[in-house]
Structures are given as C-alpha cells and as structure tokens.
C-alpha cells in the first residue's frame, strides 16, 4: 500500500469515527489527489480552523477556484458548518477531509466526476 493509500485510509477512518459518515471512497480518493503534494506536508495537510486567513484561503482556493462557487456569505457559513461537524476541538482537521465535506455540503461532487 502506497503512502497516498495509507492517507486515504486515515481520512476515511476520520470520516467514520469522528464525523460519523460513511465515506464515498471514490470521491474521497479524487479529493485527496486534488490536494496534490500538500497531503504529504504536515503543516499543509491540516486546516488551521482557528485562523481566519486559513479559512479565507480555503474559501478562495477551494470553494471559488476549484468548485466554481460564487463568492457569498454562504461559503463561510458552509466552512463553519463543516468545521463544526468535524469538531472544533479536533486538533488535526485534515485538509482532504475538510475539502471532501465541503464538496458534499455544496453538492459539487460532479466537479470530481
């Protein structure tokens, strides 16, 4: 099993145990691949949800550029809902898991089809 497969398995476990959702493995794999080399960098692999600048980056680079959503207050509401779902106290919020949840939240699975 390669490093990426190990990470995908870890992300799937996070979705099952911490969030209580059964992951769509195909979508999770595509979202993880879409994160690129960031998943191998300890700092870039997680989302610092307490930092406003980090959440703005998620909004601009993922929701607007990747998913093609129009900038609106709903985007930050969606990010906050996903952070809440993951658990504010959860220290390591994996970027791939957050992006997967945002993709589901906004119904943009077709981007990865």
N, C-alpha and C positions, 0 to 999 in steps of 0.2 A: 504494500500500500504506500503510495507516494505521500509527500508532505501535504499537498493540497487535499488529497482524500482524507487524511487524518484531520485536517482543519474542518472540512465539511462535516465530518462525523461529530466533531466537537460542537460545531454550530447547531447541528440537528439535535444534539443532546441538550443544548441550552434551550432551544425552542420547546422541547418536550418537557424538561424538568423545571425550568424557571418561568416559562410563559404558559405552559400547558396546551400547546398547539401541536398537532401532528404536521410536520413539515412536508411540503411538496418538494421532494428531493431533487427533481429535475430543475425546478425554479431556483432552489437554494444553490445548486451547483452553478447555474448560469449567473446568478447574482454574485456569487463568490468569485467566479472567473472574471466578472466585470469589475471587481475591485482591483484587479491587477496585482502587482507586487506588494501593494500596501498590506496585504494579509500576512506577509512574512516579517513585517517590521513591527516590533512590539508596541511602539507608540502609535503608529498609523493604523494598526489593526483594531484599535478600540476607538470609541467615540467618547470624548470628554463632555458628557451631557451637562455638566455644571458650568461650562464655558460658553458664553453667548456667541463668541466668534466661531467656535467649533460648530454650533448649531446653524449659524449663518452659512458656513461652508457646506454643510450637509444640504441645506436648502438650495443654495445656488448651484453647486456642482452636481448634486444627485437629482433632486426633485425637478429643477428647472432644466438643466442641461441634459441629463440622462433620460429622465422620464418625460420631459417635454411639457411639464405643467406650467401654467401661467402663474407669475408671482402674485400671491394674495395672502391675506392673513390666515387662510385655511391651511396653508403649507406649514406654518409654525405650529398651528393647532395640531396638525397631524403628527409632526415631530414630537411635540409634547405628549400626545396620546400614546405614541409608541414607546417613548422613554418611561412613561408611567406604567405601561404594560410590561416592559422589561423589568421594572422595579428601580425606582430612584436610588435605592440603597445598594443596588448591584454595582460593584466597583468596575468590573470588566464588561462593558457593553460592546460586544464585538460588532465592528462596522458591517460585516456581511449580514449579521442577524438583524441589525437596525435597518439596513437597506432592504432586506427581504420583507420585514414587517411593513416598511413604508410602501413597498411595491404592492403588497396585499391591501394595505389600508386605502391606497388611492386607486385600487383596481387596475393597475398598469402592468399586469402580467404579460400582456401582448407585446410589450417592449422587448421581452426576452424570448419571444416565440421563434 
